[in-house]
Amino acid sequence: MPLHPQIKHFLDRIELLSKQISPDEMTIAHLRNYFTLTWSSEEVETVEDVQNLKIPGPESEIPIRIYKPEGEKPFPALVYYHGGGFVLGGLDSHDSICRSLANKASCIVISVDYRLAPENKFPAAVEDAFTALKWVTEHTKKLNIDPQKIAVGGDSAGGNLAAVMTIKAAEHGNLPIIYQLLIYPAVTMDTLFQYPSMIENASGYLLTRESILWFYSQYLSTLEDASNSFSSPLLHGALRNLPPATIITAQFDPLRDEGAAYAERLQSAGVSVNYRCYEGMIHQFMNLAHEVDTANEALEDIAYTLKAVFNS
């Protein structure tokens, strides 16, 4: 299927904007601001309650944002990790996704603002992600969360962290994670092996192979870090006994094939997987639900799946 017309319109707009910015001006601070502005929707969806908190972290406080839908009973919960290559992104860049999932899936969403690279190299993001997850499981009563209905999710780098959280939770032994939502996840940083999609979609579709390698160079300190299963969950030796998963990929995404490979590995390990590749879409398309019909449909599909899981 060709590139979706609404996605092409978006890419044309981004290309026009990028020509107005000198590469020399693009410090990491500028990139972070540009990323947040790009993915922040002007149309803010109303949620019953939104609360910003800071919780204790391994090195510093971790900002989180809690989205509560309408209702009174203890809610299921989704602990969500944003994308951005471990370098960019935060609570604001993924606010629209979290608002939509809270409403559509009738669950509390806890968005985690983990430490970013290069200031904080691997495994800082993993440590913050797991600390926040543990904090949620320890404060379910205060948060009005059903302790038996906690899922993890994330997109891109956040999909990586969500996958790693299920592995760490299984090893920890007493964290009841019932589901994992992985949206175009980056699941291996071993760049010696190139999946076809990394070559087919190396440039022209927003996320490029060159930028992926740059992100990983910012996040990792050594080549050995790339083979660590907490940076590359696809390389983990034992994926059995992990919670069921939804894995979303996009046709024109360099990360498409590694997401599919992770789905296959989970299935081979006996894990139930709901896998779908959205045709005509690019990496990060879920942030475009306000202007791309397929993105909105994908959010509806994800919410429907989460709701069914939480109500089972």
ZIURZI-V659389 format. One record per residue. RES is the residue in one letter. NEAR is the number of other C-alpha atoms within 8 Angstrom. Layout:
# ZIURZI-V659389
res | near
RES | NEAR
RES | NEAR
This chain:
# ZIURZI-V659389
res | near
M | 4
P | 4
L | 10
H | 9
P | 6
Q | 8
I | 13
K | 9
H | 8
F | 8
L | 10
D | 8
R | 8
I | 8
E | 8
L | 8
L | 8
S | 7
K | 7
Q | 6
I | 8
S | 7
P | 5
D | 5
E | 7
M | 10
T | 7
I | 6
A | 7
H | 9
L | 10
R | 11
N | 8
Y | 8
F | 12
T | 12
L | 8
T | 7
W | 10
S | 11
S | 7
E | 4
E | 5
V | 6
E | 7
T | 5
V | 12
E | 8
D | 8
V | 9
Q | 7
N | 8
L | 8
K | 8
I | 10
P | 7
G | 10
P | 8
E | 4
S | 6
E | 9
I | 14
P | 11
I | 13
R | 12
I | 13
Y | 15
K | 12
P | 12
E | 8
G | 4
E | 4
K | 5
P | 7
F | 11
P | 14
A | 13
L | 12
V | 13
Y | 14
Y | 17
H | 18
G | 13
G | 11
G | 10
F | 13
V | 12
L | 11
G | 14
G | 11
L | 12
D | 8
S | 14
H | 13
D | 9
S | 12
I | 10
C | 12
R | 13
S | 10
L | 13
A | 15
N | 11
K | 9
A | 10
S | 12
C | 13
I | 14
V | 15
I | 12
S | 13
V | 16
D | 11
Y | 12
R | 9
L | 12
A | 11
P | 8
E | 5
N | 10
K | 13
F | 12
P | 8
A | 11
A | 14
V | 12
E | 9
D | 13
A | 13
F | 10
T | 10
A | 12
L | 9
K | 9
W | 9
V | 9
T | 10
E | 6
H | 8
T | 11
K | 7
K | 6
L | 7
N | 9
I | 13
D | 12
P | 9
Q | 8
K | 13
I | 15
A | 12
V | 14
G | 16
G | 18
D | 15
S | 16
A | 15
G | 16
G | 20
N | 17
L | 13
A | 16
A | 13
V | 13
M | 12
T | 13
I | 10
K | 9
A | 12
A | 11
E | 6
H | 7
G | 6
N | 6
L | 9
P | 9
I | 13
I | 10
Y | 11
Q | 15
L | 13
L | 17
I | 13
Y | 16
P | 17
A | 13
V | 14
T | 12
M | 10
D | 8
T | 7
L | 4
F | 5
Q | 7
Y | 8
P | 7
S | 13
M | 14
I | 10
E | 7
N | 13
A | 13
S | 8
G | 7
Y | 12
L | 8
L | 12
T | 12
R | 12
E | 7
S | 8
I | 10
L | 9
W | 8
F | 11
Y | 10
S | 8
Q | 11
Y | 13
L | 11
S | 9
T | 6
L | 7
E | 6
D | 10
A | 12
S | 11
N | 11
S | 10
F | 8
S | 15
S | 16
P | 13
L | 10
L | 9
H | 9
G | 4
A | 5
L | 11
R | 8
N | 8
L | 9
P | 11
P | 10
A | 12
T | 12
I | 16
I | 13
T | 16
A | 14
Q | 11
F | 14
D | 15
P | 15
L | 13
R | 15
D | 11
E | 11
G | 15
A | 11
A | 9
Y | 10
A | 11
E | 8
R | 10
L | 13
Q | 10
S | 7
A | 10
G | 8
V | 14
S | 9
V | 11
N | 7
Y | 9
R | 7
C | 9
Y | 9
E | 10
G | 12
M | 13
I | 12
H | 14
Q | 9
F | 11
M | 10
N | 11
L | 11
A | 13
H | 9
E | 6
V | 11
D | 8
T | 7
A | 12
N | 12
E | 9
A | 9
L | 13
E | 9
D | 8
I | 9
A | 11
Y | 10
T | 8
L | 9
K | 10
A | 8
V | 8
F | 8
N | 5
S | 4
